[in-house]
Amino acid sequence: MLVDKVFEKLRQEYAATNHSALLARLESLLSQGVPAGRYQELAAEFNMTVGALKVAMHRLRRRFGELLRREVEHTVADKAALEDEIRYLLSAISE
C-alpha cells in the first residue's frame, strides 16, 4: 500500500539518525489529535522539552506530507487529481 511505503521511508530516515524509537511513538499520532498530556508524557520519556517534542512532531508531519505527495504524484495524471487523492488518503488514514 502507498501509505505503508511512505512509513517505510520514514522509518529508514529516522533509523539513519538514530531516532527510530521517537518515530515509533509519534507515528500513531500523525493521523489524530494529540490527547491532553500526551506531549508531556512523551517529552519526559525522551528527555526532551515539550516544545522540542512539538517541533519534532511538526517536522514528522511535514516530512510525511512531502513523502506522501511524492508517492501519489507517481499515480495520478494531473494536479487536480493529486490534491483529491491526497485528501482521500488522509481522510482514510484518520478513520
DSSP file (Angstrom, degrees, kcal/mol; ACC not computed):
  #  RESIDUE AA STRUCTURE BP1 BP2  ACC     N-H-->O    O-->H-N    N-H-->O    O-->H-N    TCO  KAPPA ALPHA  PHI   PSI    X-CA   Y-CA   Z-CA
    1    1 A M     >        0   0    0      0, 0.0     4,-1.7     0, 0.0     5,-0.1   0.000 360.0 360.0 360.0 149.6    0.0    0.0    0.0
    2    2 A L  H  >  +     0   0    0      1,-0.2     4,-1.8     2,-0.2     5,-0.1   0.885 360.0  50.0 -60.8 -44.2    1.1    3.5   -0.8
    3    3 A V  H  > S+     0   0    0      1,-0.2     4,-2.5     2,-0.2    -1,-0.2   0.878 107.7  54.9 -66.3 -36.9    1.0    4.8    2.8
    4    4 A D  H  > S+     0   0    0      1,-0.2     4,-2.3     2,-0.2    -1,-0.2   0.886 105.7  53.2 -61.6 -37.9    3.0    1.8    4.0
    5    5 A K  H  X S+     0   0    0     -4,-1.7     4,-2.0     2,-0.2    -1,-0.2   0.899 108.6  49.5 -63.3 -41.0    5.6    2.7    1.5
    6    6 A V  H  X S+     0   0    0     -4,-1.8     4,-2.3     1,-0.2    -2,-0.2   0.926 110.8  49.3 -63.8 -45.6    5.8    6.2    3.0
    7    7 A F  H  X S+     0   0    0     -4,-2.5     4,-2.7     1,-0.2    -2,-0.2   0.876 108.5  53.9 -63.3 -36.2    6.0    4.9    6.5
    8    8 A E  H  X S+     0   0    0     -4,-2.3     4,-2.1     2,-0.2    -1,-0.2   0.910 108.5  48.8 -64.7 -40.9    8.9    2.6    5.5
    9    9 A K  H  X S+     0   0    0     -4,-2.0     4,-2.4     2,-0.2    -2,-0.2   0.914 111.3  50.1 -63.4 -42.0   10.8    5.5    4.0
   10   10 A L  H  X S+     0   0    0     -4,-2.3     4,-2.9     1,-0.2     5,-0.3   0.925 108.9  52.0 -61.1 -44.0   10.2    7.5    7.2
   11   11 A R  H  X S+     0   0    0     -4,-2.7     4,-2.3     1,-0.2    -1,-0.2   0.897 109.9  49.1 -60.3 -40.3   11.5    4.5    9.3
   12   12 A Q  H  X S+     0   0    0     -4,-2.1     4,-2.0     2,-0.2    -1,-0.2   0.925 112.4  47.8 -64.8 -44.1   14.6    4.4    7.2
   13   13 A E  H  X S+     0   0    0     -4,-2.4     4,-0.8     1,-0.2    -2,-0.2   0.922 114.6  45.2 -63.1 -44.7   15.2    8.1    7.5
   14   14 A Y  H ><>S+     0   0    0     -4,-2.9     5,-3.4     1,-0.2     3,-0.5   0.865 110.9  53.7 -69.6 -35.3   14.7    8.0   11.3
   15   15 A A  H ><5S+     0   0    0     -4,-2.3     3,-1.6    -5,-0.3    -1,-0.2   0.886 102.7  58.3 -64.1 -37.8   16.8    4.9   11.7
   16   16 A A  H 3<5S+     0   0    0     -4,-2.0    -1,-0.2     1,-0.3    -2,-0.2   0.751 112.4  40.2 -64.4 -23.5   19.7    6.7    9.9
   17   17 A T  T <<5S-     0   0    0     -4,-0.8    -1,-0.3    -3,-0.5    -2,-0.2   0.179 117.0-111.1-110.1  16.2   19.6    9.4   12.5
   18   18 A N  T < 5S+     0   0    0     -3,-1.6    -3,-0.2     1,-0.1     3,-0.1   0.839  86.4 117.0  59.3  36.9   19.1    7.0   15.5
   19   19 A H     >< +     0   0    0     -5,-3.4     4,-2.2    -8,-0.1    -4,-0.2   0.033  25.7 118.8-119.5  25.7   15.5    8.3   16.1
   20   20 A S  H  > S+     0   0    0     -6,-0.4     4,-2.6     1,-0.2     5,-0.2   0.888  75.0  53.3 -59.0 -41.3   13.6    5.1   15.4
   21   21 A A  H  > S+     0   0    0      1,-0.2     4,-1.5     2,-0.2    -1,-0.2   0.899 108.4  50.0 -64.0 -40.0   12.2    5.0   18.9
   22   22 A L  H  > S+     0   0    0      1,-0.2     4,-2.0     2,-0.2     3,-0.3   0.939 111.4  48.2 -63.2 -46.5   10.8    8.5   18.6
   23   23 A L  H  X S+     0   0    0     -4,-2.2     4,-2.9     1,-0.2     5,-0.2   0.915 107.0  56.9 -60.1 -42.6    9.2    7.7   15.3
   24   24 A A  H  < S+     0   0    0     -4,-2.6     4,-0.4     1,-0.2    -1,-0.2   0.856 112.3  41.6 -58.4 -35.4    7.7    4.6   16.7
   25   25 A R  H  < S+     0   0    0     -4,-1.5    -1,-0.2    -3,-0.3    -2,-0.2   0.784 120.8  41.4 -82.3 -28.9    6.0    6.6   19.5
   26   26 A L  H >< S+     0   0    0     -4,-2.0     3,-1.8    -5,-0.2     4,-0.5   0.770  94.2  76.3 -91.2 -27.3    4.9    9.5   17.2
   27   27 A E  G >< S+     0   0    0     -4,-2.9     3,-1.1     1,-0.3     4,-0.4   0.824  91.1  56.1 -61.9 -31.5    3.7    7.8   14.1
   28   28 A S  G 3  S+     0   0    0     -4,-0.4     3,-0.3     1,-0.2    -1,-0.3   0.731 104.5  55.8 -70.2 -18.4    0.4    6.7   15.6
   29   29 A L  G X  S+     0   0    0     -3,-1.8     3,-0.9     1,-0.2    -1,-0.2   0.508  83.9  87.0 -89.1  -5.3   -0.3   10.4   16.4
   30   30 A L  T <  S+     0   0    0     -3,-1.1    -1,-0.2    -4,-0.5    -2,-0.1   0.874  94.2  38.5 -61.6 -38.1    0.1   11.5   12.8
   31   31 A S  T 3  S+     0   0    0     -4,-0.4     2,-0.3    -3,-0.3    -1,-0.2   0.298 118.1  45.3-101.5  10.2   -3.5   10.9   11.9
   32   32 A Q  S <  S-     0   0    0     -3,-0.9     2,-0.1    63,-0.0    63,-0.0  -0.919  90.3 -85.3-143.3 168.9   -5.2   12.0   15.0
   33   33 A G        -     0   0    0     -2,-0.3    -2,-0.1     1,-0.1    -3,-0.0  -0.394  47.6-108.5 -71.2 155.7   -5.2   14.8   17.6
   34   34 A V        -     0   0    0     -2,-0.1     3,-0.1    -4,-0.1    -1,-0.1  -0.784  37.3-123.0 -89.0 119.4   -2.7   14.6   20.4
   35   35 A P    >   -     0   0    0      0, 0.0     3,-2.2     0, 0.0     4,-0.5  -0.197  39.1 -82.5 -61.1 152.7   -4.5   13.8   23.6
   36   36 A A  T 3  S+     0   0    0      1,-0.3     0, 0.0     2,-0.1     0, 0.0  -0.282 116.6  13.7 -55.3 134.3   -4.1   16.2   26.5
   37   37 A G  T 3> S+     0   0    0     -3,-0.1     4,-2.0     1,-0.1    -1,-0.3   0.281  94.8 108.9  84.0 -11.0   -1.0   15.5   28.5
   38   38 A R  H <> S+     0   0    0     -3,-2.2     4,-2.6     1,-0.2     5,-0.3   0.897  75.4  53.0 -68.0 -40.0    0.5   13.2   25.8
   39   39 A Y  H  > S+     0   0    0     -4,-0.5     4,-2.7     1,-0.2    -1,-0.2   0.914 109.6  49.9 -59.9 -41.4    3.2   15.7   24.7
   40   40 A Q  H  > S+     0   0    0      2,-0.2     4,-2.1     1,-0.2    -2,-0.2   0.916 111.3  48.5 -64.2 -42.7    4.3   16.0   28.4
   41   41 A E  H  X S+     0   0    0     -4,-2.0     4,-2.2     2,-0.2    -2,-0.2   0.936 115.4  43.4 -61.8 -47.7    4.5   12.2   28.7
   42   42 A L  H  X S+     0   0    0     -4,-2.6     4,-2.2     2,-0.2    -2,-0.2   0.884 110.9  54.9 -68.5 -37.9    6.5   11.7   25.5
   43   43 A A  H  <>S+     0   0    0     -4,-2.7     5,-3.1    -5,-0.3     4,-0.3   0.928 110.9  45.7 -60.5 -43.9    8.7   14.6   26.3
   44   44 A A  H ><5S+     0   0    0     -4,-2.1     3,-0.9     3,-0.2    -2,-0.2   0.904 110.3  54.5 -64.9 -40.8    9.6   13.1   29.6
   45   45 A E  H 3<5S+     0   0    0     -4,-2.2    -1,-0.2     1,-0.2    -2,-0.2   0.873 117.4  35.4 -60.2 -38.4   10.1    9.7   28.0
   46   46 A F  T 3<5S-     0   0    0     -4,-2.2    -1,-0.2    -5,-0.1    -2,-0.2   0.284 110.7-117.2-101.8   9.8   12.6   11.1   25.5
   47   47 A N  T < 5S+     0   0    0     -3,-0.9     2,-0.3    -4,-0.3    -3,-0.2   0.925  72.6 129.3  55.0  48.3   14.2   13.6   27.9
   48   48 A M      < -     0   0    0     -5,-3.1    -1,-0.2    -6,-0.2     2,-0.2  -0.823  63.4-104.9-124.0 162.3   13.0   16.5   25.7
   49   49 A T     >  -     0   0    0     -2,-0.3     4,-2.1     1,-0.1     5,-0.2  -0.523  33.6-114.4 -79.1 159.9   11.2   19.7   26.4
   50   50 A V  H  > S+     0   0    0      1,-0.2     4,-2.4     2,-0.2     5,-0.2   0.901 118.7  54.2 -60.9 -40.3    7.5   19.8   25.3
   51   51 A G  H  > S+     0   0    0      1,-0.2     4,-2.1     2,-0.2    -1,-0.2   0.914 107.7  48.7 -60.3 -43.7    8.5   22.5   22.8
   52   52 A A  H  > S+     0   0    0      1,-0.2     4,-2.3     2,-0.2    -1,-0.2   0.885 111.1  50.6 -64.9 -38.1   11.2   20.3   21.3
   53   53 A L  H  X S+     0   0    0     -4,-2.1     4,-2.4     2,-0.2    -1,-0.2   0.900 108.6  51.3 -67.1 -39.7    8.7   17.4   21.0
   54   54 A K  H  X S+     0   0    0     -4,-2.4     4,-2.5     2,-0.2    -2,-0.2   0.885 110.0  50.0 -63.9 -37.9    6.1   19.6   19.3
   55   55 A V  H  X S+     0   0    0     -4,-2.1     4,-2.7     2,-0.2    -2,-0.2   0.919 109.7  51.0 -64.7 -42.9    8.8   20.7   16.8
   56   56 A A  H  X S+     0   0    0     -4,-2.3     4,-2.2     1,-0.2    -2,-0.2   0.897 111.3  48.2 -60.8 -40.4    9.7   17.0   16.2
   57   57 A M  H  X S+     0   0    0     -4,-2.4     4,-2.6     2,-0.2    -1,-0.2   0.906 110.7  50.9 -67.1 -41.5    6.0   16.2   15.6
   58   58 A H  H  X S+     0   0    0     -4,-2.5     4,-2.4     1,-0.2    -2,-0.2   0.926 111.5  47.6 -60.8 -44.9    5.6   19.2   13.3
   59   59 A R  H  X S+     0   0    0     -4,-2.7     4,-2.7     2,-0.2     5,-0.2   0.886 110.8  51.8 -64.6 -38.6    8.7   18.0   11.3
   60   60 A L  H  X S+     0   0    0     -4,-2.2     4,-2.8     2,-0.2    -2,-0.2   0.935 110.7  47.7 -63.5 -45.8    7.4   14.5   11.1
   61   61 A R  H  X S+     0   0    0     -4,-2.6     4,-2.4     1,-0.2    -2,-0.2   0.920 113.3  48.3 -60.7 -43.3    4.0   15.7    9.8
   62   62 A R  H  X S+     0   0    0     -4,-2.4     4,-2.3     2,-0.2    -2,-0.2   0.926 113.8  45.8 -63.6 -44.8    5.7   17.9    7.2
   63   63 A R  H  X S+     0   0    0     -4,-2.7     4,-2.7     2,-0.2     5,-0.2   0.899 110.9  53.0 -67.4 -39.7    8.1   15.1    6.1
   64   64 A F  H  X S+     0   0    0     -4,-2.8     4,-2.7    -5,-0.2    -1,-0.2   0.935 110.3  48.8 -58.1 -45.8    5.2   12.6    6.0
   65   65 A G  H  X S+     0   0    0     -4,-2.4     4,-2.6    -5,-0.2    -2,-0.2   0.898 110.7  50.2 -60.8 -42.3    3.3   15.0    3.7
   66   66 A E  H  X S+     0   0    0     -4,-2.3     4,-2.2     2,-0.2    -2,-0.2   0.936 114.1  43.8 -62.4 -46.9    6.3   15.5    1.5
   67   67 A L  H  X S+     0   0    0     -4,-2.7     4,-2.2     2,-0.2    -2,-0.2   0.890 113.7  50.8 -67.8 -38.8    6.8   11.8    1.0
   68   68 A L  H  X S+     0   0    0     -4,-2.7     4,-2.8    -5,-0.2     5,-0.2   0.937 110.5  49.3 -63.3 -46.2    3.1   11.1    0.6
   69   69 A R  H  X S+     0   0    0     -4,-2.6     4,-2.3     1,-0.2    -2,-0.2   0.915 110.4  51.3 -58.4 -44.1    2.9   13.8   -2.1
   70   70 A R  H  X S+     0   0    0     -4,-2.2     4,-0.7     1,-0.2    -1,-0.2   0.897 112.9  45.2 -61.9 -41.4    5.9   12.4   -3.9
   71   71 A E  H >< S+     0   0    0     -4,-2.2     3,-0.8     1,-0.2     4,-0.3   0.908 113.1  49.3 -69.9 -41.7    4.4    8.9   -3.9
   72   72 A V  H >X S+     0   0    0     -4,-2.8     3,-2.3     1,-0.2     4,-0.8   0.861  99.6  66.7 -67.6 -34.2    1.0   10.0   -5.0
   73   73 A E  H 3< S+     0   0    0     -4,-2.3     3,-0.4     1,-0.3    -1,-0.2   0.814  96.2  57.5 -55.4 -30.4    2.4   12.1   -7.9
   74   74 A H  T << S+     0   0    0     -3,-0.8    -1,-0.3    -4,-0.7    -2,-0.2   0.610 108.4  46.4 -75.3 -11.0    3.5    8.8   -9.5
   75   75 A T  T <4 S+     0   0    0     -3,-2.3     2,-0.3    -4,-0.3    -1,-0.2   0.509 102.2  66.4-112.1  -5.5    0.0    7.5   -9.6
   76   76 A V     <  -     0   0    0     -4,-0.8     3,-0.1    -3,-0.4     6,-0.0  -0.810  64.1-141.1-121.4 160.3   -2.1   10.4  -10.9
   77   77 A A  S    S+     0   0    0     -2,-0.3     2,-0.3     1,-0.1    -1,-0.1   0.787  78.3  14.3 -89.8 -29.4   -2.3   12.2  -14.2
   78   78 A D  S  > S-     0   0    0      1,-0.1     4,-1.8     0, 0.0    -1,-0.1  -0.901  76.8-100.8-145.3 171.2   -2.8   15.8  -13.1
   79   79 A K  H  > S+     0   0    0     -2,-0.3     4,-2.2     1,-0.2     5,-0.2   0.859 116.6  55.3 -63.3 -39.3   -2.5   18.3  -10.2
   80   80 A A  H  > S+     0   0    0      1,-0.2     4,-2.0     2,-0.2    -1,-0.2   0.919 109.8  46.8 -61.9 -42.9   -6.3   18.3   -9.5
   81   81 A A  H  > S+     0   0    0      1,-0.2     4,-2.6     2,-0.2    -1,-0.2   0.853 108.2  58.1 -66.5 -33.8   -6.3   14.5   -9.2
   82   82 A L  H  X S+     0   0    0     -4,-1.8     4,-2.4     2,-0.2    -2,-0.2   0.950 108.0  44.2 -60.4 -50.9   -3.2   14.8   -7.0
   83   83 A E  H  X S+     0   0    0     -4,-2.2     4,-2.3     1,-0.2    -1,-0.2   0.896 114.2  50.2 -63.5 -40.9   -4.9   17.0   -4.4
   84   84 A D  H  X S+     0   0    0     -4,-2.0     4,-2.3    -5,-0.2    -1,-0.2   0.920 111.6  48.2 -63.3 -43.3   -8.1   14.9   -4.5
   85   85 A E  H  X S+     0   0    0     -4,-2.6     4,-2.7     2,-0.2    -2,-0.2   0.897 111.0  50.0 -65.6 -41.4   -6.1   11.7   -3.9
   86   86 A I  H  X S+     0   0    0     -4,-2.4     4,-2.7     2,-0.2     5,-0.2   0.926 111.0  49.5 -64.1 -44.2   -4.1   13.2   -1.0
   87   87 A R  H  X S+     0   0    0     -4,-2.3     4,-2.2     1,-0.2    -2,-0.2   0.921 112.1  49.0 -59.1 -43.9   -7.3   14.4    0.7
   88   88 A Y  H  X S+     0   0    0     -4,-2.3     4,-2.4     2,-0.2    -2,-0.2   0.940 112.2  47.3 -61.9 -48.1   -8.8   11.0    0.2
   89   89 A L  H  X S+     0   0    0     -4,-2.7     4,-2.4     1,-0.2    -2,-0.2   0.913 111.9  49.8 -61.6 -43.5   -5.8    9.2    1.6
   90   90 A L  H  X S+     0   0    0     -4,-2.7     4,-1.7     1,-0.2    -1,-0.2   0.884 111.8  48.1 -65.1 -37.7   -5.5   11.5    4.6
   91   91 A S  H  < S+     0   0    0     -4,-2.2     4,-0.5    -5,-0.2    -1,-0.2   0.889 112.1  49.9 -69.1 -37.1   -9.2   11.1    5.5
   92   92 A A  H >< S+     0   0    0     -4,-2.4     3,-0.7     1,-0.2    -2,-0.2   0.885 110.2  50.5 -67.3 -37.8   -8.9    7.3    5.2
   93   93 A I  H 3< S+     0   0    0     -4,-2.4    -1,-0.2     1,-0.2    -2,-0.2   0.871 106.2  55.5 -66.5 -37.1   -5.8    7.2    7.4
   94   94 A S  T 3<        0   0    0     -4,-1.7    -1,-0.2     1,-0.3    -2,-0.2   0.568 360.0 360.0 -78.1  -7.2   -7.6    9.3   10.1
   95   95 A E    <         0   0    0     -3,-0.7    -1,-0.3    -4,-0.5    -2,-0.1   0.465 360.0 360.0 -83.9 360.0  -10.5    6.9   10.4
